[in-house]
Amino acid sequence: MSAFKGGGGKAGKRGRQAGSSQLSRSQRAGVTFPVGRIARFLKQGGYTKRVGAGAPVYMAAVLEYIVAEVLELAGNAAKDNKKNRIVPRFIQLAVRNDDELNTFLGRP
């Protein structure tokens, strides 16, 4: 028997399977925002010593939802002003006219 062959163990069973493709954490979570980048920023930010695996996924989902909400309202504001392009003024109008976003993003 050769010295290089294992004795019937689980050799070669770990890791990725041969035919599977790589999936990013954003693709696995079903979000568009970059989960890996948010995880890196959380780790480098010095907020805490340890960052759980679910924290950047949750944060990416929340950020994606807030951005989608603001963009939808800003798009409506642009359409009301007969414009095709969202400019910063429309974002401000959208946030200030929405009660929840105004309190969330408002000045103290």
N, C-alpha and C positions, 0 to 999 in steps of 0.2 A: 504494500500500500504506500502511496506517495505521502511525503510529509506535508505537502501543501494542501491536500484535500481534507476538508473537515469530516468529522465522524458523524454524518447524518444530521447535523444541526440545522439552523435556519439560515444558512448562508445564502445571500442574494435575495432575501425576502423583504428586506427593509427598504425604505425610501420610496421614490417615485416608481411607478410601474413603467414598463418600457414604452407602451403606446400612449400614455397620458400626456397631455399638454400642460404647460405651466399656467397657473392662474394667480393673478395678483390678489392681494387681500381685498382690494376694492371690488374686483370681479366676484370674489367669493361672497362678499357682503351685499352685492347688488347696488352699490352706490357709485357715483361718478367722481366724487371728491377723493383725493389720494390718501388712503389710510396709512400707507407706509411713511409718507412725508409728515403727516400729522403726528404719528408715533415718534418720529425722529425729533420733531419740534417739542413734543411733550417731554421727551427724555433730556434734550439739551437745554430746555428752558429753566431747569432747576426748580420746578414746582414741587417735586417730591423725589424721593430716592428711587422709588419703584413705580412702574407704569404697567397696569394689567393689560392683557391681550384684548379685552373688549372695549377698553376706554377709547382708543383712537377710532374704532369702528363706530361707536355711538356718537362721538364728537363729529365725525365726518358726515354721518346721517343728519345730525342736527344742523350743521352748517349748510348742507345741501338743501335742506328744507327751507331754511331762512332765506337763502339766496334765491330759490325758486319763487318764494312768496313775494319778495321784493321785486324781482324781475317781472313777475306777472302784473303787479300793480303799476310798476313803472311803464310797462308796455301799454297798459290801458290808459295811463296818463298821456303817453305819446300819441296814442290813437285819438284821444279826445282833442288834442291840439293839432290834429291832422299832420302828424310827422311820422316818418318811418324809422327814425333812429332814436334810441334812448340816450339822452344827454343827462348830466348830473342833476340838472334842475328837475327833471321828471322823477328821478329817484327821490329827491327831497320832497317833492309834492306827494309822491306815493306814500312815503313814510309818515309825513305830517298829517295826511288825511286819514290814515288808519289808526284807530285808537290803540290797539295792542302793540303795533310796531312803534308807535310814537312813545309809549311808555317804556318799551324795551330798549329802544335806541335813543331815547330822549335825553336831554341834559338834566342833571340833578337840580 
